[in-house]
């Protein structure tokens, strides 16, 4: 791949790209030697995703700010290599929370940029107010977050993955536990363990879950959407202030893609 240094920061972008790509290839070789072919696939997928900034730049004629491009590359690396392959999701309790918060922020920035470009174009006669642009950016970010949770749920039920990470909880409140069948929830607190009986190869087996009851992804999904909400709100406020005073809040442009100017 050929790199063209446009400014003083482009060299730094290339360095980050090369270092991350080297780490991914090194990880892929290690996983291949260990026979972890699923992780090898994740590494290949990561290398493909690393091409996203280049595709956006060349095919869609959209310029990504240096800061945004680096964040995208680091985000992909953190999610796929560190999160999935190196199991940072399991090792670090708030790793997934951090990534979903960043995702909410970045998606709001992208949604904001799309509307701001149209809003400032002479081809569009109707202009949106600053609060309307910020609201659209927020809705765009939340829509992306919801669609991603749909994807996680679809992968879990189709391929028996666990993208919606399960949690061990100690309290359950459900109408299904009501012995009278009434629509009144029964609450069980201080659950010590749960035993699951199942059949495997015609033989009945039992699995005991220590320290509580397993929650099948519901809390993880709601937590992901909530932190996505926080990230989206933060940038929507920044975007609103940016439209009101573009010089005072110029730092917002570091996260906003822009349409390249046509060469005459």
Secondary structure as GFF3:
##gff-version 3
##sequence-region A 1 264
A	DSSP	alpha_helix	10	34	.	.	.	ID=ss1
A	DSSP	alpha_helix	37	49	.	.	.	ID=ss2
A	DSSP	alpha_helix	52	59	.	.	.	ID=ss3
A	DSSP	beta_strand	62	63	.	.	.	ID=ss4
A	DSSP	alpha_helix	66	76	.	.	.	ID=ss5
A	DSSP	pi_helix	77	85	.	.	.	ID=ss6
A	DSSP	alpha_helix	88	91	.	.	.	ID=ss7
A	DSSP	alpha_helix	95	120	.	.	.	ID=ss8
A	DSSP	alpha_helix	130	159	.	.	.	ID=ss9
A	DSSP	beta_strand	167	169	.	.	.	ID=ss10
A	DSSP	beta_strand	172	174	.	.	.	ID=ss11
A	DSSP	three_ten_helix	175	177	.	.	.	ID=ss12
A	DSSP	beta_strand	186	188	.	.	.	ID=ss13
A	DSSP	beta_strand	193	200	.	.	.	ID=ss14
A	DSSP	beta_strand	203	210	.	.	.	ID=ss15
A	DSSP	beta_strand	213	215	.	.	.	ID=ss16
A	DSSP	alpha_helix	218	244	.	.	.	ID=ss17
A	DSSP	three_ten_helix	250	255	.	.	.	ID=ss18
A	DSSP	beta_strand	258	259	.	.	.	ID=ss19
###
